[in-house]
Amino acid sequence: MSSADIFYVALVLFAFSGFAIALAYFSHQDHKFRAARQRVEQDASKPAAKPAQPKAPAVARVPEHA
């Protein structure tokens, strides 16, 4: 094999490995995105919690003794 053949074989192997790495990266990102979107959809399907009632001020809770 000449040095040109070795160069082109190495170039093809490098291109395929780069494609495989990019494919793995983006499929992993897509999986994380889908999981986050599914969590948001599940939270949206739950009924909304009632807002908390504000507590009365401490002065109003103290009975008047005087």
HTML snippet that shows the backbone in 3Dmol.js (N, CA, C, O; Angstrom):
<script src="https://3Dmol.org/build/3Dmol-min.js"></script>
<div id="view" style="width:600px;height:400px;position:relative"></div>
<script>
const pdb = `
ATOM      1  N   MET A   1       0.851  -1.186   0.000  1.00  0.00           N
ATOM      2  CA  MET A   1       0.000   0.000   0.000  1.00  0.00           C
ATOM      3  C   MET A   1       0.889   1.239   0.000  1.00  0.00           C
ATOM      4  O   MET A   1       1.900   1.322   0.697  1.00  0.00           O
ATOM      5  N   SER A   2       0.479   2.148  -0.779  1.00  0.00           N
ATOM      6  CA  SER A   2       1.254   3.388  -0.821  1.00  0.00           C
ATOM      7  C   SER A   2       0.814   4.311   0.305  1.00  0.00           C
ATOM      8  O   SER A   2      -0.196   4.062   0.963  1.00  0.00           O
ATOM      9  N   SER A   3       1.546   5.337   0.515  1.00  0.00           N
ATOM     10  CA  SER A   3       1.209   6.278   1.583  1.00  0.00           C
ATOM     11  C   SER A   3      -0.102   7.006   1.285  1.00  0.00           C
ATOM     12  O   SER A   3      -0.811   7.395   2.213  1.00  0.00           O
ATOM     13  N   ALA A   4      -0.430   7.192   0.028  1.00  0.00           N
ATOM     14  CA  ALA A   4      -1.704   7.839  -0.329  1.00  0.00           C
ATOM     15  C   ALA A   4      -2.874   6.941   0.057  1.00  0.00           C
ATOM     16  O   ALA A   4      -3.888   7.421   0.562  1.00  0.00           O
ATOM     17  N   ASP A   5      -2.732   5.630  -0.182  1.00  0.00           N
ATOM     18  CA  ASP A   5      -3.797   4.697   0.186  1.00  0.00           C
ATOM     19  C   ASP A   5      -4.007   4.679   1.701  1.00  0.00           C
ATOM     20  O   ASP A   5      -5.139   4.685   2.184  1.00  0.00           O
ATOM     21  N   ILE A   6      -2.907   4.658   2.434  1.00  0.00           N
ATOM     22  CA  ILE A   6      -3.003   4.676   3.897  1.00  0.00           C
ATOM     23  C   ILE A   6      -3.658   5.967   4.369  1.00  0.00           C
ATOM     24  O   ILE A   6      -4.464   5.961   5.299  1.00  0.00           O
ATOM     25  N   PHE A   7      -3.307   7.064   3.725  1.00  0.00           N
ATOM     26  CA  PHE A   7      -3.910   8.350   4.089  1.00  0.00           C
ATOM     27  C   PHE A   7      -5.414   8.321   3.873  1.00  0.00           C
ATOM     28  O   PHE A   7      -6.165   8.747   4.751  1.00  0.00           O
ATOM     29  N   TYR A   8      -5.877   7.826   2.717  1.00  0.00           N
ATOM     30  CA  TYR A   8      -7.300   7.819   2.424  1.00  0.00           C
ATOM     31  C   TYR A   8      -8.067   6.825   3.297  1.00  0.00           C
ATOM     32  O   TYR A   8      -9.203   7.094   3.686  1.00  0.00           O
ATOM     33  N   VAL A   9      -7.466   5.697   3.604  1.00  0.00           N
ATOM     34  CA  VAL A   9      -8.114   4.744   4.511  1.00  0.00           C
ATOM     35  C   VAL A   9      -8.244   5.365   5.901  1.00  0.00           C
ATOM     36  O   VAL A   9      -9.284   5.245   6.549  1.00  0.00           O
ATOM     37  N   ALA A  10      -7.194   6.019   6.345  1.00  0.00           N
ATOM     38  CA  ALA A  10      -7.258   6.686   7.649  1.00  0.00           C
ATOM     39  C   ALA A  10      -8.296   7.799   7.633  1.00  0.00           C
ATOM     40  O   ALA A  10      -9.001   8.002   8.621  1.00  0.00           O
ATOM     41  N   LEU A  11      -8.397   8.515   6.531  1.00  0.00           N
ATOM     42  CA  LEU A  11      -9.386   9.582   6.411  1.00  0.00           C
ATOM     43  C   LEU A  11     -10.807   9.036   6.476  1.00  0.00           C
ATOM     44  O   LEU A  11     -11.674   9.619   7.127  1.00  0.00           O
ATOM     45  N   VAL A  12     -11.043   7.909   5.797  1.00  0.00           N
ATOM     46  CA  VAL A  12     -12.378   7.286   5.825  1.00  0.00           C
ATOM     47  C   VAL A  12     -12.693   6.785   7.227  1.00  0.00           C
ATOM     48  O   VAL A  12     -13.807   6.981   7.713  1.00  0.00           O
ATOM     49  N   LEU A  13     -11.735   6.145   7.885  1.00  0.00           N
ATOM     50  CA  LEU A  13     -11.967   5.667   9.253  1.00  0.00           C
ATOM     51  C   LEU A  13     -12.229   6.830  10.194  1.00  0.00           C
ATOM     52  O   LEU A  13     -13.097   6.739  11.063  1.00  0.00           O
ATOM     53  N   PHE A  14     -11.500   7.908  10.037  1.00  0.00           N
ATOM     54  CA  PHE A  14     -11.713   9.096  10.862  1.00  0.00           C
ATOM     55  C   PHE A  14     -13.107   9.683  10.630  1.00  0.00           C
ATOM     56  O   PHE A  14     -13.778  10.088  11.579  1.00  0.00           O
ATOM     57  N   ALA A  15     -13.537   9.726   9.376  1.00  0.00           N
ATOM     58  CA  ALA A  15     -14.860  10.267   9.064  1.00  0.00           C
ATOM     59  C   ALA A  15     -15.959   9.393   9.661  1.00  0.00           C
ATOM     60  O   ALA A  15     -16.918   9.913  10.232  1.00  0.00           O
ATOM     61  N   PHE A  16     -15.834   8.073   9.536  1.00  0.00           N
ATOM     62  CA  PHE A  16     -16.844   7.180  10.105  1.00  0.00           C
ATOM     63  C   PHE A  16     -16.881   7.267  11.630  1.00  0.00           C
ATOM     64  O   PHE A  16     -17.957   7.259  12.227  1.00  0.00           O
ATOM     65  N   SER A  17     -15.718   7.350  12.255  1.00  0.00           N
ATOM     66  CA  SER A  17     -15.712   7.454  13.721  1.00  0.00           C
ATOM     67  C   SER A  17     -16.284   8.798  14.171  1.00  0.00           C
ATOM     68  O   SER A  17     -16.979   8.857  15.185  1.00  0.00           O
ATOM     69  N   GLY A  18     -16.008   9.865  13.445  1.00  0.00           N
ATOM     70  CA  GLY A  18     -16.605  11.155  13.775  1.00  0.00           C
ATOM     71  C   GLY A  18     -18.108  11.141  13.627  1.00  0.00           C
ATOM     72  O   GLY A  18     -18.827  11.715  14.445  1.00  0.00           O
ATOM     73  N   PHE A  19     -18.590  10.477  12.570  1.00  0.00           N
ATOM     74  CA  PHE A  19     -20.038  10.360  12.376  1.00  0.00           C
ATOM     75  C   PHE A  19     -20.662   9.557  13.509  1.00  0.00           C
ATOM     76  O   PHE A  19     -21.727   9.918  14.010  1.00  0.00           O
ATOM     77  N   ALA A  20     -20.011   8.470  13.917  1.00  0.00           N
ATOM     78  CA  ALA A  20     -20.548   7.638  14.991  1.00  0.00           C
ATOM     79  C   ALA A  20     -20.589   8.409  16.311  1.00  0.00           C
ATOM     80  O   ALA A  20     -21.551   8.297  17.071  1.00  0.00           O
ATOM     81  N   ILE A  21     -19.552   9.182  16.576  1.00  0.00           N
ATOM     82  CA  ILE A  21     -19.523   9.982  17.802  1.00  0.00           C
ATOM     83  C   ILE A  21     -20.619  11.037  17.776  1.00  0.00           C
ATOM     84  O   ILE A  21     -21.309  11.236  18.776  1.00  0.00           O
ATOM     85  N   ALA A  22     -20.787  11.715  16.646  1.00  0.00           N
ATOM     86  CA  ALA A  22     -21.831  12.739  16.533  1.00  0.00           C
ATOM     87  C   ALA A  22     -23.209  12.116  16.663  1.00  0.00           C
ATOM     88  O   ALA A  22     -24.086  12.688  17.311  1.00  0.00           O
ATOM     89  N   LEU A  23     -23.414  10.960  16.060  1.00  0.00           N
ATOM     90  CA  LEU A  23     -24.706  10.279  16.150  1.00  0.00           C
ATOM     91  C   LEU A  23     -25.005   9.885  17.595  1.00  0.00           C
ATOM     92  O   LEU A  23     -26.129  10.061  18.066  1.00  0.00           O
ATOM     93  N   ALA A  24     -24.019   9.360  18.291  1.00  0.00           N
ATOM     94  CA  ALA A  24     -24.225   8.984  19.693  1.00  0.00           C
ATOM     95  C   ALA A  24     -24.515  10.206  20.551  1.00  0.00           C
ATOM     96  O   ALA A  24     -25.379  10.156  21.426  1.00  0.00           O
ATOM     97  N   TYR A  25     -23.812  11.291  20.315  1.00  0.00           N
ATOM     98  CA  TYR A  25     -24.015  12.513  21.097  1.00  0.00           C
ATOM     99  C   TYR A  25     -25.417  13.064  20.896  1.00  0.00           C
ATOM    100  O   TYR A  25     -26.114  13.364  21.866  1.00  0.00           O
ATOM    101  N   PHE A  26     -25.836  13.198  19.641  1.00  0.00           N
ATOM    102  CA  PHE A  26     -27.138  13.803  19.384  1.00  0.00           C
ATOM    103  C   PHE A  26     -28.286  12.890  19.770  1.00  0.00           C
ATOM    104  O   PHE A  26     -29.343  13.380  20.167  1.00  0.00           O
ATOM    105  N   SER A  27     -28.115  11.580  19.668  1.00  0.00           N
ATOM    106  CA  SER A  27     -29.188  10.697  20.112  1.00  0.00           C
ATOM    107  C   SER A  27     -29.305  10.739  21.630  1.00  0.00           C
ATOM    108  O   SER A  27     -30.406  10.623  22.168  1.00  0.00           O
ATOM    109  N   HIS A  28     -28.185  10.904  22.323  1.00  0.00           N
ATOM    110  CA  HIS A  28     -28.233  11.039  23.784  1.00  0.00           C
ATOM    111  C   HIS A  28     -28.917  12.354  24.171  1.00  0.00           C
ATOM    112  O   HIS A  28     -29.730  12.374  25.095  1.00  0.00           O
ATOM    113  N   GLN A  29     -28.600  13.442  23.480  1.00  0.00           N
ATOM    114  CA  GLN A  29     -29.243  14.727  23.752  1.00  0.00           C
ATOM    115  C   GLN A  29     -30.739  14.646  23.473  1.00  0.00           C
ATOM    116  O   GLN A  29     -31.537  15.222  24.213  1.00  0.00           O
ATOM    117  N   ASP A  30     -31.128  13.939  22.415  1.00  0.00           N
ATOM    118  CA  ASP A  30     -32.536  13.785  22.085  1.00  0.00           C
ATOM    119  C   ASP A  30     -33.246  13.001  23.178  1.00  0.00           C
ATOM    120  O   ASP A  30     -34.387  13.306  23.524  1.00  0.00           O
ATOM    121  N   HIS A  31     -32.573  11.992  23.722  1.00  0.00           N
ATOM    122  CA  HIS A  31     -33.171  11.205  24.807  1.00  0.00           C
ATOM    123  C   HIS A  31     -33.405  12.086  26.034  1.00  0.00           C
ATOM    124  O   HIS A  31     -34.462  12.009  26.660  1.00  0.00           O
ATOM    125  N   LYS A  32     -32.421  12.922  26.379  1.00  0.00           N
ATOM    126  CA  LYS A  32     -32.593  13.817  27.526  1.00  0.00           C
ATOM    127  C   LYS A  32     -33.711  14.818  27.264  1.00  0.00           C
ATOM    128  O   LYS A  32     -34.488  15.124  28.169  1.00  0.00           O
ATOM    129  N   PHE A  33     -33.806  15.334  26.033  1.00  0.00           N
ATOM    130  CA  PHE A  33     -34.841  16.298  25.685  1.00  0.00           C
ATOM    131  C   PHE A  33     -36.217  15.660  25.789  1.00  0.00           C
ATOM    132  O   PHE A  33     -37.146  16.269  26.319  1.00  0.00           O
ATOM    133  N   ARG A  34     -36.356  14.421  25.281  1.00  0.00           N
ATOM    134  CA  ARG A  34     -37.651  13.747  25.343  1.00  0.00           C
ATOM    135  C   ARG A  34     -38.049  13.454  26.787  1.00  0.00           C
ATOM    136  O   ARG A  34     -39.222  13.579  27.138  1.00  0.00           O
ATOM    137  N   ALA A  35     -37.096  13.068  27.623  1.00  0.00           N
ATOM    138  CA  ALA A  35     -37.400  12.791  29.028  1.00  0.00           C
ATOM    139  C   ALA A  35     -37.849  14.057  29.745  1.00  0.00           C
ATOM    140  O   ALA A  35     -38.787  14.022  30.541  1.00  0.00           O
ATOM    141  N   ALA A  36     -37.186  15.171  29.468  1.00  0.00           N
ATOM    142  CA  ALA A  36     -37.577  16.439  30.097  1.00  0.00           C
ATOM    143  C   ALA A  36     -38.955  16.872  29.613  1.00  0.00           C
ATOM    144  O   ALA A  36     -39.771  17.343  30.405  1.00  0.00           O
ATOM    145  N   ARG A  37     -39.218  16.717  28.318  1.00  0.00           N
ATOM    146  CA  ARG A  37     -40.526  17.099  27.785  1.00  0.00           C
ATOM    147  C   ARG A  37     -41.621  16.217  28.372  1.00  0.00           C
ATOM    148  O   ARG A  37     -42.721  16.700  28.642  1.00  0.00           O
ATOM    149  N   GLN A  38     -41.334  14.922  28.575  1.00  0.00           N
ATOM    150  CA  GLN A  38     -42.319  14.019  29.154  1.00  0.00           C
ATOM    151  C   GLN A  38     -42.613  14.401  30.603  1.00  0.00           C
ATOM    152  O   GLN A  38     -43.761  14.331  31.041  1.00  0.00           O
ATOM    153  N   ARG A  39     -41.575  14.807  31.355  1.00  0.00           N
ATOM    154  CA  ARG A  39     -41.807  15.244  32.733  1.00  0.00           C
ATOM    155  C   ARG A  39     -42.693  16.480  32.762  1.00  0.00           C
ATOM    156  O   ARG A  39     -43.584  16.583  33.605  1.00  0.00           O
ATOM    157  N   VAL A  40     -42.460  17.413  31.855  1.00  0.00           N
ATOM    158  CA  VAL A  40     -43.266  18.631  31.808  1.00  0.00           C
ATOM    159  C   VAL A  40     -44.706  18.301  31.454  1.00  0.00           C
ATOM    160  O   VAL A  40     -45.632  18.869  32.033  1.00  0.00           O
ATOM    161  N   GLU A  41     -44.907  17.388  30.509  1.00  0.00           N
ATOM    162  CA  GLU A  41     -46.266  17.009  30.130  1.00  0.00           C
ATOM    163  C   GLU A  41     -46.976  16.300  31.271  1.00  0.00           C
ATOM    164  O   GLU A  41     -48.178  16.489  31.458  1.00  0.00           O
ATOM    165  N   GLN A  42     -46.257  15.486  32.038  1.00  0.00           N
ATOM    166  CA  GLN A  42     -46.883  14.823  33.177  1.00  0.00           C
ATOM    167  C   GLN A  42     -47.251  15.833  34.248  1.00  0.00           C
ATOM    168  O   GLN A  42     -48.309  15.716  34.866  1.00  0.00           O
ATOM    169  N   ASP A  43     -46.398  16.825  34.479  1.00  0.00           N
ATOM    170  CA  ASP A  43     -46.704  17.851  35.468  1.00  0.00           C
ATOM    171  C   ASP A  43     -47.888  18.695  35.020  1.00  0.00           C
ATOM    172  O   ASP A  43     -48.686  19.131  35.850  1.00  0.00           O
ATOM    173  N   ALA A  44     -48.008  18.927  33.726  1.00  0.00           N
ATOM    174  CA  ALA A  44     -49.116  19.740  33.212  1.00  0.00           C
ATOM    175  C   ALA A  44     -50.426  18.982  33.293  1.00  0.00           C
ATOM    176  O   ALA A  44     -51.483  19.604  33.400  1.00  0.00           O
ATOM    177  N   SER A  45     -50.392  17.655  33.244  1.00  0.00           N
ATOM    178  CA  SER A  45     -51.628  16.880  33.289  1.00  0.00           C
ATOM    179  C   SER A  45     -52.180  16.769  34.714  1.00  0.00           C
ATOM    180  O   SER A  45     -53.360  16.470  34.899  1.00  0.00           O
ATOM    181  N   LYS A  46     -51.336  17.009  35.716  1.00  0.00           N
ATOM    182  CA  LYS A  46     -51.806  16.959  37.095  1.00  0.00           C
ATOM    183  C   LYS A  46     -52.626  18.209  37.380  1.00  0.00           C
ATOM    184  O   LYS A  46     -52.338  19.276  36.837  1.00  0.00           O
ATOM    185  N   PRO A  47     -53.642  18.087  38.224  1.00  0.00           N
ATOM    186  CA  PRO A  47     -54.404  19.302  38.555  1.00  0.00           C
ATOM    187  C   PRO A  47     -53.533  20.280  39.337  1.00  0.00           C
ATOM    188  O   PRO A  47     -52.673  19.893  40.128  1.00  0.00           O
ATOM    189  N   ALA A  48     -53.782  21.530  39.092  1.00  0.00           N
ATOM    190  CA  ALA A  48     -52.986  22.563  39.751  1.00  0.00           C
ATOM    191  C   ALA A  48     -53.310  22.593  41.238  1.00  0.00           C
ATOM    192  O   ALA A  48     -54.464  22.443  41.637  1.00  0.00           O
ATOM    193  N   ALA A  49     -52.302  22.785  42.033  1.00  0.00           N
ATOM    194  CA  ALA A  49     -52.504  22.869  43.477  1.00  0.00           C
ATOM    195  C   ALA A  49     -53.155  24.200  43.815  1.00  0.00           C
ATOM    196  O   ALA A  49     -52.899  25.219  43.175  1.00  0.00           O
ATOM    197  N   LYS A  50     -54.005  24.167  44.839  1.00  0.00           N
ATOM    198  CA  LYS A  50     -54.648  25.405  45.258  1.00  0.00           C
ATOM    199  C   LYS A  50     -53.604  26.306  45.883  1.00  0.00           C
ATOM    200  O   LYS A  50     -52.718  25.827  46.591  1.00  0.00           O
ATOM    201  N   PRO A  51     -53.691  27.606  45.634  1.00  0.00           N
ATOM    202  CA  PRO A  51     -52.709  28.505  46.250  1.00  0.00           C
ATOM    203  C   PRO A  51     -52.873  28.501  47.767  1.00  0.00           C
ATOM    204  O   PRO A  51     -53.987  28.393  48.279  1.00  0.00           O
ATOM    205  N   ALA A  52     -51.784  28.617  48.462  1.00  0.00           N
ATOM    206  CA  ALA A  52     -51.805  28.609  49.925  1.00  0.00           C
ATOM    207  C   ALA A  52     -52.478  29.875  50.434  1.00  0.00           C
ATOM    208  O   ALA A  52     -52.287  30.966  49.895  1.00  0.00           O
ATOM    209  N   GLN A  53     -53.259  29.704  51.469  1.00  0.00           N
ATOM    210  CA  GLN A  53     -53.910  30.853  52.092  1.00  0.00           C
ATOM    211  C   GLN A  53     -52.878  31.580  52.949  1.00  0.00           C
ATOM    212  O   GLN A  53     -52.137  30.941  53.695  1.00  0.00           O
ATOM    213  N   PRO A  54     -52.821  32.883  52.852  1.00  0.00           N
ATOM    214  CA  PRO A  54     -51.862  33.594  53.694  1.00  0.00           C
ATOM    215  C   PRO A  54     -52.264  33.491  55.158  1.00  0.00           C
ATOM    216  O   PRO A  54     -53.443  33.552  55.506  1.00  0.00           O
ATOM    217  N   LYS A  55     -51.264  33.335  55.992  1.00  0.00           N
ATOM    218  CA  LYS A  55     -51.542  33.239  57.423  1.00  0.00           C
ATOM    219  C   LYS A  55     -51.900  34.615  57.957  1.00  0.00           C
ATOM    220  O   LYS A  55     -51.448  35.646  57.458  1.00  0.00           O
ATOM    221  N   ALA A  56     -52.723  34.592  58.981  1.00  0.00           N
ATOM    222  CA  ALA A  56     -53.099  35.858  59.608  1.00  0.00           C
ATOM    223  C   ALA A  56     -51.888  36.414  60.342  1.00  0.00           C
ATOM    224  O   ALA A  56     -51.051  35.648  60.821  1.00  0.00           O
ATOM    225  N   PRO A  57     -51.784  37.716  60.435  1.00  0.00           N
ATOM    226  CA  PRO A  57     -50.656  38.281  61.180  1.00  0.00           C
ATOM    227  C   PRO A  57     -50.676  37.821  62.636  1.00  0.00           C
ATOM    228  O   PRO A  57     -51.727  37.472  63.174  1.00  0.00           O
ATOM    229  N   ALA A  58     -49.511  37.824  63.261  1.00  0.00           N
ATOM    230  CA  ALA A  58     -49.384  37.337  64.636  1.00  0.00           C
ATOM    231  C   ALA A  58     -50.257  38.145  65.587  1.00  0.00           C
ATOM    232  O   ALA A  58     -50.725  37.603  66.588  1.00  0.00           O
ATOM    233  N   VAL A  59     -50.486  39.396  65.312  1.00  0.00           N
ATOM    234  CA  VAL A  59     -51.282  40.232  66.194  1.00  0.00           C
ATOM    235  C   VAL A  59     -52.730  39.766  66.203  1.00  0.00           C
ATOM    236  O   VAL A  59     -53.378  39.817  67.249  1.00  0.00           O
ATOM    237  N   ALA A  60     -53.241  39.326  65.099  1.00  0.00           N
ATOM    238  CA  ALA A  60     -54.633  38.905  65.024  1.00  0.00           C
ATOM    239  C   ALA A  60     -54.822  37.568  65.710  1.00  0.00           C
ATOM    240  O   ALA A  60     -55.947  37.265  66.107  1.00  0.00           O
ATOM    241  N   ARG A  61     -53.803  36.753  65.875  1.00  0.00           N
ATOM    242  CA  ARG A  61     -53.951  35.450  66.498  1.00  0.00           C
ATOM    243  C   ARG A  61     -53.853  35.526  68.025  1.00  0.00           C
ATOM    244  O   ARG A  61     -54.271  34.597  68.717  1.00  0.00           O
ATOM    245  N   VAL A  62     -53.317  36.600  68.542  1.00  0.00           N
ATOM    246  CA  VAL A  62     -53.163  36.735  70.002  1.00  0.00           C
ATOM    247  C   VAL A  62     -54.501  37.181  70.588  1.00  0.00           C
ATOM    248  O   VAL A  62     -55.046  38.197  70.160  1.00  0.00           O
ATOM    249  N   PRO A  63     -55.040  36.441  71.559  1.00  0.00           N
ATOM    250  CA  PRO A  63     -56.310  36.868  72.153  1.00  0.00           C
ATOM    251  C   PRO A  63     -56.087  38.136  73.012  1.00  0.00           C
ATOM    252  O   PRO A  63     -55.017  38.351  73.581  1.00  0.00           O
ATOM    253  N   GLU A  64     -57.111  38.931  73.073  1.00  0.00           N
ATOM    254  CA  GLU A  64     -57.012  40.178  73.852  1.00  0.00           C
ATOM    255  C   GLU A  64     -57.322  39.882  75.305  1.00  0.00           C
ATOM    256  O   GLU A  64     -58.398  39.373  75.618  1.00  0.00           O
ATOM    257  N   HIS A  65     -56.389  40.194  76.201  1.00  0.00           N
ATOM    258  CA  HIS A  65     -56.568  39.962  77.626  1.00  0.00           C
ATOM    259  C   HIS A  65     -56.846  41.257  78.364  1.00  0.00           C
ATOM    260  O   HIS A  65     -57.346  41.230  79.488  1.00  0.00           O
ATOM    261  N   ALA A  66     -56.544  42.347  77.776  1.00  0.00           N
ATOM    262  CA  ALA A  66     -56.684  43.577  78.523  1.00  0.00           C
ATOM    263  C   ALA A  66     -57.900  44.358  78.134  1.00  0.00           C
ATOM    264  O   ALA A  66     -58.149  45.429  78.687  1.00  0.00           O
TER     265      ALA A  66
END
`;
const viewer = $3Dmol.createViewer("view");
viewer.addModel(pdb, "pdb");
viewer.setStyle({}, {cartoon: {color: "spectrum"}});
viewer.zoomTo();
viewer.render();
</script>
